[in-house]
Amino acid sequence: MNTDDRWAITETLALAGHVVDSGDLDRLSAVFASDVVYDMSAVGAGMPVITGTEAVRQGALRMGANGPVAHHVTNVVVVREDGAQAEVDSKACC
């Protein structure tokens, strides 16, 4: 994996916040694979693990105006790479 690949991963994670914050949920597939796992369980008891772009979209719609004002992604680290796929850890704040 080269620097351009790592930069593209970081920009994709940043774009996810913009897509959600703008309410442009039809663009979720531009930043998440169809089998995305959006794991918020580390945030606190009762926080969900959401699987799939449609489930992410539905969750965002349910939150509506109660959702975060802005999403920020930092500390992007590629923890595993395998050919054309990578696993990334990052921190997010809202």
Rosetta blueprint (number, residue, H / E / L):
1 M L
2 N L
3 T H
4 D H
5 D H
6 R H
7 W H
8 A H
9 I H
10 T H
11 E H
12 T H
13 L H
14 A H
15 L H
16 A H
17 G H
18 H H
19 V H
20 V H
21 D H
22 S L
23 G L
24 D L
25 L H
26 D H
27 R H
28 L H
29 S H
30 A H
31 V L
32 F L
33 A L
34 S L
35 D L
36 V L
37 V E
38 Y E
39 D E
40 M L
41 S L
42 A L
43 V L
44 G L
45 A L
46 G L
47 M L
48 P L
49 V E
50 I E
51 T E
52 G L
53 T H
54 E H
55 A H
56 V H
57 R H
58 Q H
59 G H
60 A H
61 L H
62 R H
63 M H
64 G H
65 A H
66 N H
67 G L
68 P L
69 V L
70 A L
71 H L
72 H E
73 V E
74 T E
75 N E
76 V E
77 V E
78 V E
79 V E
80 R E
81 E E
82 D E
83 G L
84 A L
85 Q E
86 A E
87 E E
88 V E
89 D E
90 S E
91 K E
92 A E
93 C E
94 C L
